[in-house]
Amino acid sequence: DGAAGAAGTNAAVTVTASSLKVGSGTGDLFFIQAASDSAPATGAKNTTKNVTFGTAFKTTPYVIVVPLVAAQGGVMPIPILSTINTTGFTVQFGTNDDNGAASFVNSCDFNWIAFGTIAS
């Protein structure tokens, strides 16, 4: 239901549709955020997307990005995280296609998850 659990021998846990927070309310709290997004069609071998976290982290989080669609030519996009900071990240998708047939003529849908700490 999204309400914090009771504190005790186990940490209090708060779950929402896009995040999970673990901690008792004192000190830093472990926090996970996740969402879906889309990088724009470019017609080129690369496309880039800036993502802003719904809640800023205290320190730079760990981020994992998973593309959901293939580029034109059937090549799976390769995500490269060019910037990660406490408020978001920039991901660039490339095709790594030497024959030049693959490009982003459609948007590149992806899922992401970030985990780290937030202040209590």
Disulfide bonds with the S-S distance in Angstrom:
none
